[in-house]
Amino acid sequence: MITESTNPTLSPKRFGTIAIIGKPNVGKSTLMNYFLGEKISITSSKPQTTRHRILGIKTTDTSQIVFVDTPGLHQDHKREINRVMNRAARGVIEEVDAVLFLIEAMHWDNDDAAVLRQLKALSIPVILVINKIDEIKNKLELLPFIENLSKQMDFKKIVPISAKTGLQVDELEKTLETFLPHEGEMYPAEQLTDRSDRFIATEFVREKLMRLLGDEIPYELAVTIEAMEEDEDIIKISVIIWVARETQKSIVIGKQGSVLKQVGIQARKDLEFYFQKKVLLKSWVKVKENWSDDQRSIQDFGIE
């Protein structure tokens, strides 16, 4: 239930849900993390890093915005997991109050156009966000690019930003407040996400694997929690890294365990920052044949 402000000296807060939609690898997770001021969604240079719908909750004195980070919409459906992620992203569009359509500056392709076709059917506000403008040396080049896009759809706003550096992101957030349709709050002010600590832990491990391994194997990886124990001084986490073929196991482990060691070192840093206490992380690698093309296995690994 949305509760209204009980302080008569303040205007009621505005509340709404906003989906961050776009093709893979345009910076959706980076943008949500910047909004929140904390890392909730994992990022990497590889497309389709995000597999889940993740809520990020931003509460200020004037508003509470629930951002929904989504898997990248794409047309290449190689495996069942790709189809599942597409369904998850499309389902979000039907449940929110507004959409941020994120694209990369000076880039427009068939995947962008396919997302736009879906957005044109909506009756809710769509804000076009042009990301990565920090990579454009001559900003004047953006003007004809923006003008052409403005003809594609009646966007409520077009906002160029850099999610990486934060350029104009604060201005974007102020703009979003004007599209929040409700009064009050849905979540406690201190809550940042709907995801559990166990989920966050598996995602931090998967992120390091995505960054350290080659182009193909990361898409056939899953991470689950075997055990997680917390006391006053330390959190002990045991994870299982699942691969789709026996030949992938030795690659993920690395020579004399070198890859797993680096994954552990890097993931532990993020985990200790997130939990604000010491973390003991252990990992094992197991094989589940062709899991990414098996609907039951995808569900078992918690991918909607």
Buried (B, 14 or more C-beta within 10 A) or exposed (E): EEEEEEEEEEEBBBBBBBBBBBBBBBBBBBBBBBBBEEBBBBBBEBBBBBBBBBBBBBBEEEBBBBBBBBBBBBEEEEBBBBBBBBEBBBEBBEEBBBBBBBBBBEEBEEBBEEBBEBBEEBEBBBBBBBBBBBEBEEEEEBEEBBEEBEEBBEBBBBBBBBBBEEBBBEEBBEBBBEBBEBBBBBBEEEBBBBBEBBBBBBBBBBBBBBBBBEEEBBBBBBBBBEEBEEEEEBBBBBBBBBBBBEEBBEBBBBEEEEBBEBBBEBBBEBBBEBBEEEBEBEBEBEEBEEBBBBEEBBEBBBBE
